[in-house]
Amino acid sequence: MIKIKLFQWISALFILIFISGCTNIYENGKELAADTKPYIEKITVDELNNKIGNQEDFLLIDVRQPAEYKKGNIPGSILIPRGVLEFKIGDDAFWEEEFLYTPDKDAYIVIYCKKGDRGILAAKALNELGYSNVKNLSGGIIAWDPDFDFGSGTKQEESGCGG
C-alpha cells in the first residue's frame, strides 16, 4: 500500500514537471515578441523626436541588418544587428571603433528595428544582460518615417527575422 502511494506521488510529480516544462514554446519569433511585448518599456516616435530635438544623452541602436540600415536609418543611430547585439554591447573594442564609450548598465538606450518585433527581443536580451534603462521604439523605423521608401529588398530583408 505504501509503495503504491509513493508511486502515485512520484508519477504525479513527474507529470507536473513534464507539463510545466512544456509551457512557453513558440512557433516563431513573432509569437515570442508578442508574448514579451508587455514586459518591455517602449518609447513613442514623438518622445524620441523630443529627445533628439533636446539633444538629450542617450544611445540609439538599430538592430536591423546592414543592408536595411544602408537603405535608411534614424540619424545618430548605431548599427548593431540583432544577431550580434549581446556580443557587441559590452565590447570595448567595438565602441572604440564607433568613437564612443561602452555603455554603462544604467545608460538610456533606445532600440529600433523596422516594425518593432526585433526591437522587443533585443530589449529583452539587454534587460537580461543587466541593462536597466532600455526602451523599444514603438512601430520601429516605419513609425518614425512612414513615407520612407525602403525599396523592395529581399524577402528576408523585408521580414528581417521578425520585422
C-alpha positions in Angstrom: 0.0 0.0 0.0 2.8 2.5 0.9 4.6 1.5 -2.3 1.5 2.3 -4.4 1.0 5.7 -2.7 4.7 6.5 -3.2 4.5 5.5 -6.9 1.3 7.7 -7.3 3.1 10.7 -5.8 6.2 10.2 -7.9 4.1 9.8 -11.0 2.0 12.9 -10.2 5.3 14.9 -9.6 6.8 13.7 -12.9 3.6 14.6 -14.8 3.6 18.1 -13.2 7.2 18.7 -14.0 6.7 17.4 -17.6 3.7 19.7 -18.2 5.3 22.8 -16.7 8.4 22.2 -18.9 6.2 22.4 -22.0 5.0 26.0 -21.4 6.2 28.9 -23.4 7.2 27.1 -26.6 6.7 29.4 -29.5 6.2 28.6 -33.2 8.2 31.7 -34.3 9.8 34.9 -33.3 6.6 36.9 -33.8 4.8 34.9 -31.1 7.8 35.3 -28.8 7.9 39.0 -29.4 4.1 39.3 -28.9 4.4 37.5 -25.6 7.4 39.6 -24.5 6.0 43.0 -25.6 4.1 43.7 -22.3 7.3 43.4 -20.3 9.4 45.8 -22.5 9.4 49.5 -21.9 8.6 51.5 -25.1 9.2 55.0 -26.4 6.9 56.7 -28.9 8.1 58.4 -32.1 7.1 61.8 -30.5 9.1 61.0 -27.4 12.1 60.0 -29.4 11.9 63.1 -31.6 11.8 65.3 -28.4 14.9 63.5 -27.1 16.7 64.1 -30.4 15.5 67.7 -30.5 16.5 68.4 -27.0 19.9 66.8 -27.6 19.5 64.5 -24.6 22.1 62.0 -23.8 21.0 58.5 -24.9 22.2 55.7 -27.2 20.1 54.9 -30.3 20.7 51.3 -31.6 19.4 50.0 -34.9 19.2 46.2 -34.7 18.3 45.6 -38.4 20.7 44.1 -40.9 23.4 46.2 -42.6 21.5 46.3 -46.0 18.4 47.6 -44.3 20.5 50.2 -42.4 22.0 51.4 -45.7 18.6 52.0 -47.2 17.7 54.3 -44.3 18.2 54.9 -40.6 17.5 57.3 -37.9 20.3 59.9 -37.8 22.7 59.3 -34.9 21.9 55.6 -34.6 24.5 52.9 -34.2 24.0 49.7 -36.2 24.3 46.5 -34.1 22.4 43.8 -35.9 20.1 41.7 -33.6 22.2 38.6 -34.1 25.3 40.1 -32.6 23.9 42.6 -30.1 24.6 40.5 -27.0 28.3 40.2 -28.1 28.8 43.8 -29.2 27.0 45.8 -26.4 29.8 45.2 -23.8 32.7 45.0 -26.2 35.1 47.9 -25.6 36.8 47.4 -28.9 33.5 47.8 -30.8 32.7 51.0 -29.1 36.2 52.4 -29.6 35.7 51.8 -33.4 32.5 53.9 -33.1 34.4 56.6 -31.1 32.1 56.1 -28.2 32.3 54.8 -24.7 31.0 51.3 -23.8 27.5 52.0 -22.3 27.0 51.6 -18.6 24.3 49.2 -17.4 22.1 52.2 -16.5 22.6 54.0 -19.8 19.4 55.2 -21.5 19.2 53.0 -24.6 16.6 53.2 -27.4 16.4 50.1 -29.7 14.6 50.1 -33.0 14.1 47.8 -36.0 11.8 48.0 -39.0 8.4 47.4 -37.3 9.2 46.6 -33.6 9.5 42.8 -33.1 13.3 42.5 -33.3 13.5 45.6 -31.1 11.3 43.9 -28.5 13.6 40.8 -28.5 16.7 43.0 -28.5 15.4 45.0 -25.5 14.6 41.8 -23.7 18.2 40.5 -24.3 19.7 43.7 -23.0 17.5 43.6 -19.9 18.6 40.0 -19.3 22.2 41.3 -19.6 21.6 43.8 -16.8 20.9 46.9 -18.8 18.2 48.6 -16.8 17.1 51.6 -18.9 16.2 50.1 -22.3 13.3 51.2 -24.4 12.0 49.9 -27.7 10.7 52.3 -30.4 7.0 51.6 -30.9 6.5 50.6 -34.5 10.1 50.8 -35.4 11.6 53.0 -38.2 8.3 52.6 -40.2 6.5 54.6 -37.4 9.4 57.1 -37.3 9.2 57.7 -41.1 6.1 56.1 -42.6 6.8 57.7 -46.0 10.4 56.5 -46.4 11.0 54.2 -49.4 12.8 51.2 -48.1 12.8 49.6 -51.6 11.7 46.2 -52.5 14.7 44.3 -51.0 14.7 40.6 -50.5 12.0 38.8 -48.6 14.4 38.2 -45.6 15.3 41.9 -45.5 11.6 42.9 -45.5 10.6 40.5 -42.8 14.0 40.6 -41.2 13.7 37.8 -38.7 10.7 39.3 -37.1 10.2 42.7 -38.6 
